[in-house]
Every structure is written in C-alpha cells, then in structure tokens.
Amino acid sequence: MNFLEELEWRGMLHQLTPGIEEKLSEGKVIGYIGFDPTAPSLTIGNFVQLQLLKLFQLSGHQPIVLMGGATGRIGDPSGKDKERTLKSEEELDTNLQYQVMLIKKYLDFENGDNKALLVNNYDFYKDMNILEFLRKAGKTLTINYMSSKESVKKRIETGLSFTEFSYQLLQAYDFQCLYDDYDCVLQMGGSDQWGNITSGTEFIKKNIGGKAYAVTTPLLTKSDGSKFGKSEKGNLWVDAKFTSPFEFYQFWIRSSDQDTPKYMRYFTLKSREEVEALEKEYAEQPQKLKEILAEELTIRVHGQEAYEGALKVSKMMFQKTDKETLLSLSEQDIQTVASELQDNTFTVDKSLLDGELNIIDLIAEHTTIVSSKGDARRAIKGNAIAVNKDKVDNFDMTVNTGFLLFDKYMLIENGRKNKFMLVFK
C-alpha cells in the first residue's frame, strides 16, 4: 500500500513536510513515534499512534517505537494547561516495561527486513551531563523559535517551567540521535506534536546538514466535539486491568452513528475496498457496522476468547437469555456482570446458606430487590422473580450453597429488565 494515500482515505493525514512523498516512493523508509511512560498502561489514544505505525509497517516501511525513558521524566507540555506532577523514576520504569509488553502485541518485531525496532531514549542521555547537553542541544534553537511553538505559547501566560520548556529540545535531540544511529528520517505523531517534531527536523538540518521529515494525524474527536477515548468510566484503556473487554466492546457498540465511519477508517485493518463495500451494504444498519468494528478491535486488543466473553456478557446484560447462556459464562465474565450491575449488587454473608434460606427472606431482608416480604410474595405470584434464570414459582422455595455460581455469585431478576447480583462472602 502507498502509506500517504492510505492515511489520506482514512482521514488520518493532517500535516506533512515537503518532500516526504518522494522520499517514501524511493523505497523503505525508517520512521518513529515516541511514547512517554507517564501512564500505567496505554489508552485508545495511544492506539491511534500504534495504528499509524502498523499502517507504516504494512506499507513496507520500518517503524521504530521510541520509549520515553528520559522524556517521561520531564513531561511534555503539549496539550496540558498546567504543569504536570513528575512521577518517580521507579513508577516510570514500571510503566515503561508494561507498555512495551502491550506494544509488542500490535507490531511485528520478529519478521522481515522492516521488523519494528524498540529504542529507549534514556540511552541517549544516561552518560551525558548538563553541560554537554547544553552545548550539543541548547545552542541549536533560539528562544524565539521555541516560544513560537503552539505547545509553548498556550502555556506562557499560565506558567511554564524550564523543565517542561526544555522538553522540545529533548524530543528534537531524540530525532537527531535516531537519524544518526538508525538512518531514521521520519517522525510521526498527533497534530499536537507538530511543533516538537519540526524542531527535530530543524535540529537535523542545522547540526548535521541532514534532511528529515514529519507527518501528523488529526486529533480524533467525537462528532459532538468532545474528546475521543472517554467512556462512562473514564479513559478507555487497551488493557483488561483498567477497561474490561466487555467495556471495550461496548464503547464501540454504543458510539454515535455519526462517528462510526470515522472510527472504522481510523482503526480497522480492512482495505478501502472492504470498508466501502461494508458501508454500502449496511448503509441503513449503522449498528451492524459498529458490531463489525467492535469485533475486529476487541479481538486485536484482547483476543478471541475475551471477545466471545464480551458477547456473552452483552447478551446477558441487554437481551433475554436462558440458563445455558448464564452457565456458559466464565468467572471473569460473572465478575464483569457484577461490576456492570454495581448499583444492583449486594454483598451477603455466606454463612446464611449453611442451612436452607427461604428466597423471600433472602431478597426482602438482605437486599433491596423488593421492599418487603409482601412485595416479594406479589412478585413471585406475578412470575417476576428468577434465581439463576430459574423462575421462582412458590413461596417456600429455599436456596443453599448449591445455587452459587463459582461458589460465590447468585443472579436474581425481578422482571425482565431488573437484574441483581448477590456476592456471598
């Protein structure tokens, strides 16, 4: 595929420096994107940049992932309205190692002459003292040049420390080091990185007389103008520890119809022909397109088994289901259901089940599923109460530990839409 044409039809091309088209047409190009380990994992925003590197690699070019072991210690002012709190070196190192593990899932680091490379920019600075850095990097750019960058201008009035002001120099010097050591001539990133990236091309031009290039993607936003990558529970992470596969799947399923074409182009690995054929086929069924994208992304990020679990949990939460579906859920799936039903989840003393506990006593005295025993009897008489998908048809029914799923959980329903999870401890 032609890399720039691929970005263009996907709506992922924002800015580029002159001459990059010709450079890419000459053969394999080495390019990079930097990732600072300031968060414990990667968000879907980071995934946009991983997608950019993936498309770059699929186009026959060689991607470098530059981990910010050094720059993460400083903090990028881009997109920030105030000075960030510096994280400890131990936390940054832990974050970096974890992010590397995730990144290796999405790019090919093993095969071909364009296999991805992993570099840590801490190696550029660990043996350098401040005087050497100021001589090598500090003399290259003027204060006027650095202050003209958007990331700096936005912060001048509210306050910008010398530490964050110097970030631009570090990122520029990174580019120069990669140019020298790996023949890397292209830096990519989000549009908010344009100033930092072009500082790097200026470094290479002034210091070593080289020619380097820049490409950025637009910052992805929702159709209402709000920030992309936020779910009801906060950041959307590509890590099951922070965002469950079910939540991840549901993010795409619940997205706006207006956003679906944009998301499809940004995140699918399907070809232009495949995407346009799907959009034509499901022009009147936008939900089907969401399902197709949600399936592809959930499998890529979490795997086939997690995707199937997300489907089962979705069915359990939002559709009429039978006992077979409930019993097919894994313990992790049941935990996800309990998490989703957090406002309707009750912790119950497990010792109550040592003998036999009447169902009316359970739901009336130990939960708020019903307001009273009389209310419980009326619900049972109306065929509304179910325990683990089995309808309760008499007032004398009792439950014991044999009813527990994974020796801990019990699903109770009061009507078709009202689900409750009891967690016995």
N, C-alpha and C positions, 0 to 999 in steps of 0.2 A: 504494500500500500504506500501511497505518497503521504508522508507524515502531515504536511501542512494542509493538503486537501482534506485529509481525514479530520483534522481539527476543525477545519472550516465548516464542513457539512454538519458536524456535531455541535456547532456553536461554541467551540472551545478555544477559538483563536481571538485574542484581544489585541495584543501589541507584538511587534517583531522589529528587529533591527534590519537595516538594508543589507542585502547580500546573502541572507540565510537561505533563501530559495535555491540560489546557485550552489551554495556550499552543500546543501543536502542532496542535490542532484548529482554531485560528483562521486558519491559512494558513501560508505559507512562513516557516520559522524558520532563522536563521543559527546554526550551531554549529561547534565546532572541537575538534581533538585536536592536542596538541603532540608533536613528535618531536625528541629531542635527538641530535645527530650524534656520539655518543660511540663508535660502531662504524663500520667502513669500509663497511658495507652495511646491509641490512635483514634481519632474521630472520623466521621464520614467526610469532613472537610479535608483531612489528610488523604483520604481515599481518592479524592479528586486528583491530587497530585500523583498518587500511585497509578491511577488510571492513565494519566499523561505519560508517565514513564513506561507503562505497559504498551500503550499505542506506539511510543517511540521505538521500543524493542521489537514489536511486531512489524514495524516498518523497516527492519533490518539494521537499525542503529543500536549503539551500545549505551545503556544507561548506567550512570553512577549514582548510587544513593550515598549522600554525604550526611553522616550523622553529626549533629552539633555538640560534640563533647566539650568544645570550647565555647562556641557562641551561646549554648544553653546556659552557660554560667554568667552571661552578660544580660541577655534579654533583648529581643527585637522590639523597638518602639512602634513598628508598623501596625496600624490598626488598633493601637492602645491609646486610651485617652488619659492615662495616668501611669506613673512609674510602677513597674511590676515589683513584687516582692521576690527577692532572689531565693532560690531553693538551695538546699545543702548539696554539697558535692556527692554525698552518698545517695541521696534521692535521685539526682540527675543520672548517676551511673546506673542505678537500678532501672530507672525509666528507659534509658538508652538500650540496655540489654533486652528488655522486654519488647520494646518497639522493633528492634532488629529481628527478633523471633517472628513477630507478626508480618513484617515487611517481606520476609523470605517466602511467605505463602503466596505472594502475588506476582513476583518477578522470577524469571529463570536465572538463577545464579550458577547453574551447572553446565549448560549445554551451549554449543555453538561458539563462533568467534565473536559474537556480540552478547555473550553472557554478562549479566549485570555484575557490577563491582560494588563493593561496600568499603567506604573510607570514613574514618573518624577525623574531623578537623582538629581535635585535640592534639594529634600527632604533629600538626604544623607549628604548634606554639609551645609544647611542653618543655622544649630546651631553649626557648627564646626569652631573653629578659626584656624589660620595658624599653630600655634604650635602643636595643636592636630593633624592636618593633616600630618605635617612633621613627627611626632612620629609614627602615625599609618601607613602611606603610604610611606613616604620618605626613611625610613630605609630598605624597603623590597628589592628594586632593586638597583644594583650598577650602577654608571655612565657608566662603560664599557658595561654592559648588555644593558642599554637603548640606548647607542650610536651605538650598533651593528645593531639595527633595521633599515630596509631599509628606512622607512619614515624619520628617523633622519639623516642617512648617506647622503642622497641626498641633505640635506639642510645645512649640516655643512659648506660647502665651501661658499655658497651664503648667509648664515646668518640665524640663528635660535634663537629666543628669549627664555628666560627661561620660559615665559608664554606658548608658544607652545611646548617647550621641556617637560613641566610638564603634557601635555595632556595625555601622555602614562600612567602616574600614576593615573590620574583620571579615565580613562577607565578601568584600572586594578582594582582599588578600587570599581568601579561600579559593576564589576563582583563578587567581594567578597561579597558586600552587597546583591546582588540578590541571591547568593549562601546561605548566612546566613538566609535571610528573606523569601525566596520563594523556597528553595531547587533547585535553577536553576543551572544545571551542564553543560550547553552547551551555547556557544556564537557563533553566525554565522555572516557572513558579506562577503563583496567583498574581493578579494585576496590582495588588498592594505591595508586591516585591519589585516592581519595575525600577524604582529609584535605586534600591540596593544592587539589583542585577546590572544596571547600566553603569553604576560605579565600578563594578568589576570589569566591564569591557573597557572602561577608561583606564583602569589600573594596567591592564594587559597592554593597551596601546602605549601608554606613557612610559612604563617601566621596562618592557621588553620588546616594544615595537611589534607586537602581535595583533592579530585580528580575531576578535571573539564576538559572539552573537547572543541575542536574548529573545526569548519567546514567553509570553504570558497568557494565561487563561483569564476570562472574566470571573469576578467573584460571583458565585452561584447564589441566587436569591429566589425566594418563592414569588409566585405571581402577585401576591399582595404586598410585596416589597420587604417582607420580614426576612430575617436571617435563615438561611438554609441550615439543616443539620440539627435542629432542635425538635425533640419530641416532647410529649406532655411531661416527661420525667427529666427533661434537661437535655444535655448533649447526647447525640446518637453516636455510640462507640462501635468500633468493629471488633468488639471483644465481649464474649458472653459473660465475663465477670461484671461488666458495667451495664451492658444492654443485652438482655436475653435474646436468643434467636427469634422468639415469638414477638418481642417488642420491635426488633429489627425488621422482621417480615411485615408487621402491621404498620410500620412507618410508611412503607411504600404503598400498601393497600389503602391506607387512609389519606394519602396525599391528594391534593386538589386535581381535578380533571385537567385544569389548565396547565398544571406543572408536569403532567405525565410525559408529553412529547420531549420536553427539555431534559427531564431525568433519564428518559430512555436513551437519548443521544449521548448524554454525559457518561452513563455508567454501563451500558451494555457493551459486550464484545461482538455482538452481531454486526454484520456488514450493513452498509447503507441500503442495499437492495432488500435485505431481510427486514430491516426496520420499516422501510417504506411500504413493503408488502403487508406487514402486520398492521400498520396504521390504516391502510386501505381496507383490510379485511375487517378490522374491529373499529371502524370509524364511528359506529353507533353504539359501541360497547367499550367505553374507556376503562371500565373496571377490569375487563379481560386483559388489557394492555398492562395494567398495574400488576395483575397476578403474574403475568409472564416475566416482568422485570423483577418483581419480588422473589420469584422462584430462582431466577438466574443469580441475583445478588446474594440471597441467603445461602445458596449452595456454594458460591465462590468464597464467601466470607466465613461461613460456619460449617459447611459440609452437608452431604445428602441426608444423613441421619437427623441432623438438627433441623433441616428444612422440613422433613416429614413430621418431626415432633411439633414444629411450629404450626403445621397444617392441622394436626390433631387437636392442639390446644385451641386454635382458632375455631375449629368446628365445635369443640366443647363449649367455648365461651359464647358463640354467636348463632349457633344453629341447633335445631332439635336433634339430639343424639340418643343412642341406645347404650346399654350397659357394655356391650362389646367394645365400643369406642373408648369408654372410660377405662376399662381394664387393659386396653392396649397402650395406655399412657405409661411412660417411664416415671420413675420417682422424680427426676428433674422436671418432667412435664407437669406432674402434680404440684410440685413446688411453684412452678410458673403460674399455674391456675390460682394457687393460694395467694401469690403475690399480686396478681391482677384483681383478685377479689379482696384486696387488703381491707377495704371498708366493711366487707361482709365475711371476714374471717375471725373465728373465735378460738381462743386457747382454752382447752378444757382439761381438768385433772383426769389423767388416765386411770387412776385408781377407782373412779366411778364405774368403770367397766369390769371390775374384778368379779362382780356377780352379773346380774341381769338388770339393765336400766331401762325403764319404760320410756318410749320415744317421746311421749308427751312431757314427762318430767325433764328430759334432756333439753328439748328445744324451748320449753317455757321457763325453766329455772336457770339454765346455764348459758342461754343465748338470748338474743332479741329477735330471733326469727319470727316468733309470734309474741303477742303482747300479754297473753295469759293462757292458762290451761284450757279455758273455754274457747279462746281463739284457736288453739291447737286442734281441739276436737272439731270445730267448724271447718278448719282447713282439711283435716283428714276426711271428714264426711263429704267434702266437696272434691275429693280425689286430687288435692293440690300438693300434698307432701310426698316427697320421694327421698329415699336413702340410697345413695349409690345407684341411682337410676331405677330402683325398685319402688313402686308405689306402696305407700302405707295404707292398708285397707281395713285396719281395725285399731281400736283404742288401746288394746292390751299388748301391742307389739313391743318387744324388748330388743335392745342391742347389747352386744358384748364386743370383746376384742377381735372376734372373728369377722366383724364388719369393717375393720380398719384396713385401709389401703397402705401398703408398706409399713404396717404396724403403727401407723401414726395419723392418717388422714381419713376423714369421712365427708363426702359431699352430700349436702341436703338441699333440696329445692322446694320452694313454696310457690307453686305456679310455674309456668313455662319459662319466665324471664328472670325469676329471682333465685339466684344461686348463692349458696353459702358453703364455706369450707370450715370444718372443725378440725383443729390440730390438737391431738391428745398428747400431753406431756406428763 
